[in-house]
Amino acid sequence: MFQQRRFGFDWTEFLTGIAFLVAAVVMLRNPGATLVTLTFIFAVVAIVRGVTTLAAYSKLRDVIGGRAGITLVSGVLDIILGLLFLFNIPAGALTITYLFAFWFIMDSVVGIISASHLRSAGTGWFIFDLIFQVLGLIVGILLLMNPVVSAVGLVTLLAMAFIVFGITALVVAFGRRGA
């Protein structure tokens, strides 16, 4: 009734993997251009999000009433932030690097606060987690103190993610040839 087809070599996964790897190399060779591109993408996304939020405002106001005013403010702020980033790329790039540093700090603080739940798994796990959360906090503070390092770190982490995605896609492409 149902026929099973073999995948065979997956050329689309193969090409996707190659594209991710090439993108990672380009990102690592041109961190400044990558940061400018990320800033531009963030600006466009913020503007689109603001416009869509404003477009949905009247329907939301019909449903929840006056509380929808906060979405109106949010939409306007998204558009303003997007335009600021779009027309002042260096300031946007600097802001993104600070956000990256704050992300490390906030994530580590939350990790330190919530680490106590690991005591039930054993004191060793709790201490191990706490040490790495404190290291993350230190890294976040160092990134905050040096935004250039933060920018390079952001680009490097993104490039590493692209490398992982690229290798994974290549493994799938070759793995499907026998499936």
Number of C-alpha atoms within 10 A of each C-alpha: 3 4 5 6 7 10 12 13 16 17 14 12 19 19 15 18 24 18 17 22 23 16 17 24 15 14 20 19 11 13 18 16 14 23 23 17 14 17 25 21 15 19 25 19 15 23 23 16 18 24 17 12 20 20 13 15 18 14 12 18 15 10 11 10 11 10 11 18 15 11 17 21 13 16 24 19 15 23 22 16 18 25 18 14 25 21 12 14 19 14 14 24 23 19 16 21 26 21 16 19 26 17 14 20 23 14 15 22 16 11 18 19 12 11 17 16 11 16 12 9 10 10 12 11 16 17 15 12 17 20 13 14 22 16 13 20 23 15 17 23 15 15 24 20 13 14 20 15 15 23 24 19 17 19 23 17 14 16 23 17 15 21 21 16 19 24 18 16 23 23 15 16 22 16 14 16 13 10 10
